[in-house]
Amino acid sequence: MKKTLIILSIVLAFGAFFTGVAFAQDSTPSDDEVNAIAKQLYCPVCENTPLDVCPTEACRQWRELIRDMLAEGKSEQEIKDYFVANYGARVLAEPPRKGFNWFVYIVPPVLILIGAVILFNSFRAWTRPKSAAPGSGREKEAGVSSSDDEYIKRLEEELKNRK
């Protein structure tokens, strides 16, 4: 009898640790699900404000609209298409990849690549030592040798006289 009570209390103790709380399924989408879609849309009223953080009453209503559409079983793409149909492509956080919008995806990487090549060539040119030919001084540039230059002759004489 004593053994049975001990075993029963151990089983009940372990049972209490391993039980979980079960919640009923809720058909209302969570705020995280709504904000996951709202983050990809911009407020049609406020400029450059994502729909998930916009404090206006209109945005709160649009988030509720997203919640209702999710509850109806609509997909993320269907919700985005609804907003684009009503407010234009400017509500999308990421422009659609078609037509003229391809420039948004192509031009910046190309410009960065061109800039990197120019910078690489400039650094290489700046760090390359200048090759100087022997005897390439001021005399050769002027086309006059040092023995023919009157100024140099006078300077050499004065330096010899100072010693």
Backbone bond lengths (Angstrom), bond angles and torsions (degrees), N, CA, C in turn:
res aa  C-N    CA-C-N  psi(-1)  N-CA   C-N-CA  omega(-1)  CA-C   N-CA-C  phi
1 M - - - 1.436 - - 1.532 110.65 -
2 K 1.300 114.34 -42.60 1.455 118.88 179.75 1.532 110.66 -65.39
3 K 1.339 116.42 -41.07 1.466 121.36 178.62 1.521 110.52 -62.77
4 T 1.302 117.34 -40.51 1.460 121.11 -179.14 1.518 111.39 -65.44
5 L 1.323 117.06 -38.03 1.454 120.36 177.76 1.530 111.10 -66.86
6 I 1.302 116.33 -39.52 1.474 120.10 178.74 1.519 110.14 -65.85
7 I 1.316 116.48 -46.18 1.469 120.44 179.74 1.524 110.00 -63.88
8 L 1.319 117.44 -42.05 1.460 121.27 179.34 1.534 111.57 -64.15
9 S 1.336 117.10 -41.01 1.463 119.59 178.43 1.528 111.38 -68.12
10 I 1.327 117.68 -35.69 1.471 120.85 176.95 1.523 109.93 -65.78
11 V 1.306 117.26 -44.33 1.465 121.44 179.13 1.526 110.33 -62.25
12 L 1.331 117.58 -43.02 1.457 121.03 179.12 1.528 111.39 -66.51
13 A 1.330 116.35 -37.51 1.469 119.78 178.75 1.529 110.56 -65.19
14 F 1.328 116.34 -46.79 1.462 119.19 177.90 1.521 111.42 -65.81
15 G 1.295 116.92 -35.91 1.458 121.03 178.10 1.518 111.80 -63.82
16 A 1.325 116.06 -35.02 1.468 119.70 179.24 1.521 111.08 -69.25
17 F 1.341 117.00 -33.16 1.468 120.30 179.83 1.525 112.50 -75.11
18 F 1.298 118.03 -31.05 1.459 120.91 -173.20 1.520 114.17 -100.89
19 T 1.280 117.88 8.25 1.456 119.38 176.22 1.519 108.79 -89.06
20 G 1.280 116.82 143.88 1.458 122.03 178.88 1.516 109.49 -119.30
21 V 1.291 115.02 163.39 1.450 120.42 178.84 1.526 106.96 -88.75
22 A 1.287 117.39 129.54 1.456 122.49 179.49 1.521 108.92 -105.43
23 F 1.322 114.88 126.92 1.460 120.49 178.99 1.517 109.19 -106.01
24 A 1.286 116.16 148.68 1.457 120.57 176.00 1.529 108.97 -72.76
25 Q 1.308 115.96 149.60 1.455 120.67 178.66 1.518 109.74 -67.28
26 D 1.333 115.32 131.45 1.459 120.62 -179.78 1.524 107.78 -105.04
27 S 1.313 117.10 130.36 1.466 120.11 -178.68 1.531 111.78 -80.23
28 T 1.332 117.26 -11.33 1.461 120.60 179.73 1.522 109.16 -82.37
29 P 1.334 118.07 125.04 1.470 120.42 179.14 1.530 111.28 -64.94
30 S 1.317 115.42 148.45 1.462 120.49 -179.14 1.531 110.60 -75.82
31 D 1.327 114.49 167.19 1.472 119.80 177.30 1.527 111.09 -62.67
32 D 1.329 116.69 -34.07 1.463 119.98 179.10 1.527 111.51 -64.02
33 E 1.323 116.45 -40.47 1.464 120.15 178.71 1.529 110.57 -66.45
34 V 1.321 116.06 -41.23 1.465 120.36 179.23 1.522 110.14 -66.13
35 N 1.341 116.95 -45.68 1.466 120.79 -178.17 1.520 112.65 -68.76
36 A 1.334 117.73 -25.95 1.466 119.83 176.75 1.533 110.41 -62.70
37 I 1.317 116.47 -35.86 1.466 120.10 177.37 1.522 110.42 -84.27
38 A 1.329 117.32 -40.93 1.468 120.97 -178.45 1.529 111.19 -63.50
39 K 1.327 117.88 -27.82 1.464 121.73 178.66 1.534 110.99 -66.57
40 Q 1.320 116.65 -25.10 1.457 121.50 -178.59 1.530 112.43 -89.57
41 L 1.330 116.18 -0.51 1.467 121.34 -179.83 1.522 109.57 -120.64
42 Y 1.320 116.15 148.14 1.461 121.54 176.37 1.519 109.13 -106.86
43 C 1.312 114.30 149.56 1.459 120.99 -179.55 1.530 109.34 -62.40
44 P 1.328 118.48 126.45 1.460 120.44 177.98 1.524 113.39 -68.91
45 V 1.345 117.49 -19.00 1.462 121.78 -178.05 1.528 110.67 -93.04
46 C 1.323 116.71 -53.01 1.476 121.47 -179.04 1.524 108.97 -86.57
47 E 1.320 116.87 138.65 1.466 119.49 179.78 1.514 110.49 -81.19
48 N 1.319 116.65 137.97 1.459 124.92 173.96 1.523 113.48 56.18
49 T 1.322 117.68 36.42 1.462 121.10 176.96 1.530 108.41 -122.61
50 P 1.327 117.38 119.17 1.465 119.05 177.74 1.529 110.60 -62.39
51 L 1.298 115.26 146.91 1.467 121.48 -175.36 1.531 111.57 -64.99
52 D 1.325 118.25 -27.74 1.461 119.86 -177.01 1.529 113.36 -74.74
53 V 1.341 118.58 -18.72 1.467 120.67 -179.01 1.528 113.06 -117.62
54 C 1.303 117.91 -0.47 1.462 121.01 -178.15 1.531 109.67 -70.63
55 P 1.337 117.73 128.72 1.464 120.36 -174.76 1.538 114.93 -86.55
56 T 1.330 118.56 -0.83 1.462 119.45 -174.36 1.529 111.36 -73.04
57 E 1.297 115.30 159.01 1.462 121.43 178.69 1.530 110.56 -65.34
58 A 1.326 116.43 -35.83 1.467 120.18 179.29 1.530 110.46 -61.77
59 C 1.314 116.42 -42.47 1.474 119.59 179.97 1.527 111.09 -67.85
60 R 1.316 116.98 -36.42 1.461 119.35 176.43 1.529 109.90 -61.54
61 Q 1.336 116.10 -39.42 1.466 120.12 178.39 1.533 110.79 -68.06
62 W 1.318 116.74 -37.35 1.470 119.28 178.64 1.527 110.81 -68.63
63 R 1.324 117.59 -35.03 1.468 119.63 175.93 1.531 110.02 -66.19
64 E 1.327 116.67 -37.87 1.468 120.21 176.01 1.530 110.52 -65.78
65 L 1.322 116.15 -36.99 1.465 120.23 176.17 1.528 110.22 -62.36
66 I 1.333 116.78 -42.10 1.469 120.59 176.89 1.522 109.80 -61.87
67 R 1.348 116.78 -42.69 1.466 120.88 178.35 1.533 110.63 -59.79
68 D 1.338 116.91 -44.10 1.465 120.88 179.66 1.523 111.17 -64.76
69 M 1.315 116.34 -41.07 1.466 119.79 -179.69 1.530 110.81 -66.64
70 L 1.340 117.07 -38.40 1.464 119.95 175.98 1.527 110.56 -64.92
71 A 1.334 116.93 -39.27 1.467 121.20 178.75 1.521 110.63 -64.11
72 E 1.333 116.82 -32.12 1.467 120.74 177.92 1.528 111.61 -75.03
73 G 1.328 116.60 -11.46 1.460 120.02 177.83 1.515 114.10 97.79
74 K 1.321 117.78 13.07 1.466 120.39 179.48 1.526 110.15 -74.63
75 S 1.315 114.85 148.46 1.462 119.89 -178.94 1.530 110.56 -83.61
76 E 1.307 114.73 168.89 1.469 120.59 179.01 1.525 110.81 -59.67
77 Q 1.331 116.11 -43.19 1.461 120.13 -178.87 1.522 111.43 -65.87
78 E 1.313 117.59 -37.46 1.469 120.49 178.21 1.531 110.81 -64.41
79 I 1.324 116.74 -38.00 1.469 120.62 179.14 1.521 109.88 -67.90
80 K 1.331 116.90 -43.13 1.470 120.45 177.57 1.524 110.22 -61.80
81 D 1.326 116.40 -43.01 1.465 120.24 179.99 1.535 110.91 -62.05
82 Y 1.314 117.03 -37.33 1.467 120.92 177.88 1.530 110.28 -61.55
83 F 1.341 116.95 -47.10 1.460 120.33 -179.16 1.528 111.41 -66.92
84 V 1.337 117.61 -37.54 1.467 120.18 178.06 1.526 109.83 -66.68
85 A 1.314 117.10 -40.00 1.466 120.34 179.87 1.531 111.09 -64.36
86 N 1.334 117.30 -35.10 1.463 120.25 -177.04 1.528 113.74 -89.64
87 Y 1.323 118.45 -31.55 1.471 120.47 -172.76 1.524 114.22 -124.24
88 G 1.301 118.02 -2.70 1.457 120.74 178.64 1.523 112.26 92.79
89 A 1.339 115.40 168.44 1.467 121.29 -176.30 1.519 112.39 -69.64
90 R 1.325 118.22 -11.75 1.465 120.80 -178.53 1.519 111.96 -69.08
91 V 1.344 118.98 -14.42 1.462 120.67 178.82 1.530 112.15 -79.23
92 L 1.323 117.41 -13.17 1.460 120.17 -179.71 1.517 110.67 -79.64
93 A 1.319 116.35 135.93 1.468 120.69 177.97 1.526 109.81 -70.00
94 E 1.314 117.28 -32.66 1.457 122.37 178.53 1.519 107.77 -116.73
95 P 1.346 117.18 118.98 1.464 118.96 -178.86 1.525 111.40 -61.16
96 P 1.331 117.63 147.39 1.464 119.48 178.49 1.523 110.82 -63.60
97 R 1.305 116.20 143.34 1.466 121.33 -176.07 1.527 110.60 -87.36
98 K 1.311 115.21 69.76 1.464 119.81 176.54 1.514 108.90 -155.02
99 G 1.310 115.64 155.24 1.454 121.29 177.41 1.520 113.33 62.75
100 F 1.307 115.27 -138.17 1.466 122.55 -176.87 1.529 112.32 -66.01
101 N 1.327 117.67 -22.53 1.466 121.65 -178.42 1.524 113.37 -65.65
102 W 1.337 117.65 -15.82 1.464 119.57 177.51 1.520 111.18 -61.74
103 F 1.332 117.43 -26.10 1.463 119.72 178.81 1.529 111.35 -61.04
104 V 1.317 117.20 -32.03 1.465 121.05 179.32 1.525 110.26 -62.89
105 Y 1.316 117.22 -31.44 1.458 121.37 -177.35 1.526 112.27 -92.96
106 I 1.319 118.49 -24.34 1.463 121.03 -174.39 1.523 112.65 -96.49
107 V 1.323 118.37 -45.30 1.469 122.28 -171.85 1.535 113.29 -61.77
108 P 1.330 121.42 -49.64 1.467 118.90 -178.06 1.531 114.90 -58.54
109 P 1.347 119.94 -45.75 1.469 117.40 177.62 1.528 112.98 -63.82
110 V 1.336 117.03 -36.03 1.471 119.62 178.96 1.526 110.07 -65.80
111 L 1.334 117.56 -43.36 1.466 120.46 178.45 1.527 111.62 -64.05
112 I 1.308 117.38 -39.09 1.466 120.72 177.85 1.521 110.27 -64.52
113 L 1.318 117.23 -41.25 1.466 121.35 178.93 1.523 111.27 -64.72
114 I 1.334 117.48 -44.28 1.471 121.13 178.43 1.529 109.88 -63.04
115 G 1.311 117.77 -43.23 1.467 121.49 178.10 1.519 111.91 -62.07
116 A 1.337 117.37 -39.39 1.463 120.95 179.05 1.522 110.67 -65.20
117 V 1.343 117.47 -40.18 1.468 120.63 178.74 1.529 110.35 -65.20
118 I 1.324 117.22 -44.95 1.469 120.83 178.71 1.524 110.37 -61.71
119 L 1.321 117.31 -44.44 1.458 121.50 179.88 1.525 110.97 -63.99
120 F 1.321 117.53 -42.04 1.467 121.65 178.61 1.526 110.65 -61.26
121 N 1.332 116.79 -46.66 1.473 119.97 179.81 1.522 111.30 -65.18
122 S 1.331 117.02 -37.23 1.468 120.01 179.08 1.524 110.86 -66.10
123 F 1.325 117.81 -44.62 1.463 120.41 178.22 1.523 110.94 -62.52
124 R 1.305 116.43 -39.52 1.471 119.83 179.65 1.521 110.39 -65.07
125 A 1.332 117.12 -39.70 1.466 120.12 179.39 1.524 110.91 -70.07
126 W 1.318 118.39 -35.93 1.460 121.44 -178.60 1.527 111.93 -71.40
127 T 1.323 116.97 -33.13 1.462 119.88 -176.53 1.522 112.45 -90.34
128 R 1.307 118.78 -12.65 1.466 122.21 179.49 1.526 107.97 -71.76
129 P 1.349 117.78 129.86 1.470 119.46 179.17 1.524 110.41 -68.74
130 K 1.320 114.57 144.00 1.462 120.02 178.81 1.528 108.32 -76.44
131 S 1.289 116.72 129.18 1.466 119.56 178.52 1.525 108.19 -88.67
132 A 1.333 114.70 124.04 1.464 120.39 -178.43 1.516 108.78 -114.21
133 A 1.305 116.53 128.84 1.468 121.07 178.16 1.521 108.49 -78.31
134 P 1.335 118.06 144.65 1.463 119.92 179.53 1.527 111.05 -63.62
135 G 1.316 115.06 138.23 1.461 120.81 179.01 1.513 113.28 77.49
136 S 1.309 117.51 12.98 1.463 119.02 179.65 1.515 108.07 -92.31
137 G 1.282 116.57 81.31 1.456 121.80 -179.15 1.504 110.68 -115.01
138 R 1.308 114.51 -160.30 1.450 120.66 -176.94 1.525 111.14 -69.16
139 E 1.288 114.30 -30.15 1.462 118.34 -177.43 1.525 111.29 -64.42
140 K 1.320 116.30 -43.53 1.463 118.43 -177.57 1.520 110.83 -68.77
141 E 1.341 116.87 -35.44 1.456 119.07 179.17 1.519 110.72 -64.75
142 A 1.311 116.73 -38.20 1.457 120.21 -178.57 1.523 111.07 -81.85
143 G 1.317 117.00 -16.35 1.458 120.10 -179.99 1.529 112.03 82.69
144 V 1.331 119.04 17.85 1.462 122.54 -177.24 1.518 107.49 -124.10
145 S 1.307 118.52 135.95 1.455 121.19 177.00 1.517 109.53 -82.88
146 S 1.323 117.54 161.73 1.461 121.37 -175.99 1.525 111.90 -68.78
147 S 1.306 117.93 -26.48 1.471 118.87 179.98 1.525 111.47 -75.11
148 D 1.305 118.36 -22.42 1.460 121.57 -178.77 1.518 113.09 -89.96
149 D 1.284 117.86 -14.18 1.466 119.96 -174.90 1.523 109.84 -82.85
150 E 1.322 117.52 121.03 1.460 124.64 -177.41 1.517 111.77 -63.31
151 Y 1.307 116.63 -40.19 1.463 121.31 -177.93 1.523 110.36 -63.89
152 I 1.307 117.01 -45.22 1.462 121.28 -179.15 1.522 110.60 -63.42
153 K 1.321 117.88 -38.78 1.464 121.10 178.63 1.526 110.61 -62.21
154 R 1.310 117.52 -46.04 1.472 120.93 179.74 1.518 111.36 -63.57
155 L 1.322 116.41 -40.99 1.455 120.97 -179.68 1.524 110.22 -63.34
156 E 1.295 118.06 -44.01 1.474 121.65 179.06 1.524 110.88 -63.44
157 E 1.319 118.56 -40.02 1.462 121.58 178.87 1.514 110.84 -64.11
158 E 1.323 118.05 -44.38 1.456 121.22 179.67 1.533 112.09 -64.25
159 L 1.295 116.33 -37.29 1.462 119.50 177.91 1.538 111.02 -67.59
160 K 1.316 117.57 -36.87 1.476 120.16 177.83 1.529 110.27 -67.62
161 N 1.329 117.60 -37.48 1.466 121.53 -178.34 1.531 111.32 -71.39
162 R 1.273 120.58 -24.64 1.463 123.44 -178.61 1.531 110.99 -73.49
163 K 1.265 120.62 -25.59 1.467 122.62 -175.51 1.444 111.70 -72.73
